[in-house]
């Protein structure tokens, strides 16, 4: 089961104009590339109508939490859906999604 974060206040445009999906994607990508730990992870970012979907693999639950927190904290994001697999779980032959209750 995938988890998702919703910030109802983020649905209202802020400033002179709401950010578009491409701008949000660039901001998150920049923040990931500047983070010494996250930039090593294999995380895909998709943005559609200010809803961010993170997918790919990370090396630990802590990295998943960090990646999700960065996305949540990015201006213009209304929701974050995450479908991240922790690499260490692959070694046992099982692929399990990272699940986090907030």
C-alpha atoms as one frame of an Amber mdcrd trajectory, in Angstrom:
protein
   0.000   0.000   0.000   1.388   3.375  -1.007   1.235   6.320   1.318   0.505
   9.869   0.359   0.853  13.330   1.911  -1.689  16.063   1.327  -1.390  19.700
   2.307  -4.797  21.303   1.733  -3.374  24.827   2.027  -1.054  24.164  -0.913
  -3.997  23.975  -3.325  -4.445  27.755  -3.178  -2.070  29.613  -5.503   0.413
  31.838  -3.703   2.109  34.994  -4.924   1.328  36.453  -8.308   0.934  33.058
  -9.996   0.997  29.432  -9.010   4.128  27.499  -9.928   3.829  25.149 -12.851
   4.764  21.474 -12.803   8.063  21.975 -14.648   9.217  24.584 -12.131   8.353
  22.300  -9.218  10.247  19.418 -10.828  13.311  21.615 -11.340  13.195  22.868
  -7.733  13.009  19.356  -6.288  15.741  18.101  -8.631  17.990  20.993  -7.616
  17.385  20.360  -3.929  18.154  16.638  -4.369  21.372  17.389  -6.283  22.518
  19.739  -3.505  21.920  17.169  -0.771  25.084  15.081  -0.304  23.124  11.940
   0.645  20.042  12.166  -1.572  21.979  12.919  -4.782  23.371   9.365  -4.669
  19.908   7.791  -4.597  17.939   6.603  -7.653  14.764   8.666  -7.301  12.480
   9.580 -10.176  10.337  12.708  -9.912   7.066  13.245 -11.753   4.837  16.279
 -11.252   1.260  16.519 -12.479  -1.034  19.343 -11.346   1.323  20.107  -8.428
   1.135  16.476  -7.244   4.623  14.992  -6.938   5.197  11.262  -7.382   8.529
   9.883  -6.219   9.587   6.463  -7.465  12.749   4.427  -7.593  15.080   2.965
  -5.025  16.817   4.250  -1.925  19.405   2.671   0.367  17.477   3.057   3.619
  14.213   4.135   5.201  16.001   7.254   6.420  16.818   8.232   2.831  13.182
   7.716   1.838  12.025   9.945   4.705  14.599  12.578   3.730  13.578  12.544
   0.041   9.893  12.803   0.935  10.543  15.666   3.376  12.454  17.631   0.735
   9.619  17.186  -1.768   6.966  18.146   0.802   8.892  21.279   1.712   9.183
  22.486  -1.890   7.157  25.562  -2.800   4.115  24.808  -4.955   3.739  21.130
  -4.001   0.198  20.153  -3.016   0.705  16.400  -2.481   3.493  13.850  -2.461
   2.895  10.249  -3.451   5.860   7.994  -2.862   6.653   4.624  -4.349  10.170
   4.038  -3.131  11.812   0.632  -2.761  14.556   0.167  -0.197  17.475  -1.559
  -1.947  18.428  -3.716   1.048  15.032  -5.452   0.770  15.858  -6.529  -2.796
  18.715  -8.698  -1.541  16.302 -11.028   0.215  14.508 -11.616  -3.079  11.525
  -9.484  -2.095  10.591  -6.074  -3.387   8.675  -4.143  -0.789   7.480  -0.546
  -1.028   8.543   1.868   1.639   5.478   2.572   3.751   5.362   5.363   6.278
   2.401   6.521   8.309   2.367  10.215   9.126
